[in-house]
């Protein structure tokens, strides 16, 4: 699994038997831009366009039907849902 949230940086204290991290502690990335850079279609959904969810999904389906790989970068924001828990 790949975790990108800075909130999950506490996971760095969990190491495998060889002393290596078992998760990747990546910072934020514009994955939609990366997808376009590799020839796919990258779409972004966040608080600024969340009302366009149906349109974004329809656009992704249309591109996929045309044979293009599609990635929807959905920024869900931060919550306190798992506060105090080590499950991810």
Buried (B, 14 or more C-beta within 10 A) or exposed (E): EEBEBEBBEEBEEEEEEEEEEEBEBEEEEEBBEEBBEEEBBBBBBEEEEEEEEEEBBEBBEEBEEEEEEBBBBBBEEEEEEEEEEEEE
